[in-house]
Amino acid sequence: MKRQGQALAEQGKLQQANALFEKLSRQHSNDADIWFMRGTICGSLGQMNECVSHLGTTLALQEDHPGALFNLGIAYLKLEQPRNAVECLLSLLRLEPQHRDAHLSLVQAYSDLSQPGDALHHLEELVQMYPNEVQYLFDSAQIRLHTGDPNTAIAELKRVLALKPSHREALKLMGDACKNIGDTLQAATHYNHALKLTTDDAQICREIGLAFKSMQMFDHAIHSLGKALKIDPGQKNIHYHLASLGVGAVPDKAPNDYVTKLFDYFSDDFEEKLLGQLEYKTPLALNTLLRKHLAGNHALDILDLGCGTGLCGPVLRDIASRLTGVDLSPRMLDKAREKAVYDELLVGDITQHLFPPDRVFELIIAADVFVYIGDLTSVFETSQRLLEPAGRFVFSTESAHDSTQDYVLQNTGRYQHSQGYLTALAGQFGFTIEEIIETEIRKNQGKAIIGNLALLTKK
Ligand SMILES: C[S@@+](CC[C@H](N)C(=O)[O-])C[C@H]1O[C@@H](n2cnc3c(N)ncnc32)[C@H](O)[C@@H]1O
């Protein structure tokens, strides 16, 4: 009967096989293999709770049953219980250390558990057992890149490409890894190889376009970005990048997901790069401007728009009764939190309504944030609404050379604003301009960037 049940299962007659093994398990309740078959068939029928229960019975009768350990591990993965899956699969590996599928399933379980280090350990085992199997090296490289180890990813991808030079996904990933370490030329080269192996891949065209853009090869960039848009008109943020190269209408602001990704990515090196290489001075300069107009002691309720890693926080703490920061980038906010000077930090878009109608502040600061927003109408409107009467609004912008335009989107992806535009907005939203200073705010590739520092008071 056992054989007959097995044959039925092999022929895909699962319901009949199930009925047979149910009967058999009543007759031979101590036979581990019968419970194993019942559990396995229930798993194939999608009856996961029964599957787990019967495989559990199997293991109670025979704790070293390899099939039951494996199938139970898989059942737990399907039931989204990766921790239980890990327990079963590790027990199996103690019996059969070379069990390929157990290692593979552990990679999945540890990935589900967000334990990339453990997932990598099992990929390493697989790579050792199957050195010519490119998939394991590729998967390993992918995890390493996502966990901030681009150099090891590159080394592994080189091995993948040595084994299979036309591995398109590896070429793409190599492009990403090279981009990650700032080797734009190599990134473009690998993306180009990948593109040769496919007909139309909008994402690769986009990456090539962005690589050309950062190498200041603007015509090539426009060509590749345009191609990406043609292949997939829904490609994210392409209009913004093309507009920054003078093609198409200029959007009101940088796309939120672009800003979030950019600053999440830069959050670790942001301060070192800005304060060191770029000689960024805006928080200090805005503070100096502010103190010039604030006599005596103060305990102000302060809102820091686009607070980033919180460079304004420590500068303002001594005049703050409460300090609130808002930013689009959660990782920048993590850095701000480490400074322990803010009372509240919120993820949000400063052009949107972020606070209840009765929440007001006495000072709003925005240092080097409006460079990501072209049309400042909503920010002025929000600041006007959020400030108490006589509240201060202090911010910086980059200066537009062309004073006939309100704002200009540069090829750096940053907006410049004209002083005339700032003055008009101040008038429109009931602010008195206390002072606007045009000055060097930071460097870019050794050249001074000129900006406006403004202090306004709500009438
Ligand atoms: C150059 S950083 C400046 C950070 C900080 N104010 C300083 O002076 O160090 C610009 C910050 O503005 C944030 N940002 C840009 N657009 C934003 C928006 N619409 N809403 C909220 N934050 C934004 C970015 O995430 C980034 O952290």
The ligand as an ORCA input file, in Angstrom:
! r2SCAN-3c Opt
* xyz 0 1
  C      22.607     69.608      1.271
  S      21.654     68.866      2.498
  C      21.664     70.106      3.772
  C      21.367     69.521      5.130
  C      21.441     70.500      6.288
  N      20.426     71.500      6.208
  C      22.801     71.121      6.377
  O      22.925     72.322      6.238
  O      23.761     70.363      6.580
  C      20.028     68.974      1.840
  C      19.018     68.185      2.648
  O      17.714     68.565      2.233
  C      16.902     67.422      2.211
  N      15.771     67.710      1.297
  C      15.813     68.054     -0.009
  N      14.570     68.251     -0.485
  C      13.726     68.043      0.560
  C      12.309     68.107      0.709
  N      11.506     68.415     -0.320
  N      11.784     67.833      1.928
  C      12.581     67.485      2.971
  N      13.925     67.426      2.884
  C      14.490     67.699      1.693
  C      17.810     66.320      1.742
  O      17.340     65.048      2.092
  C      19.106     66.683      2.457
  O      19.223     66.061      3.699
*
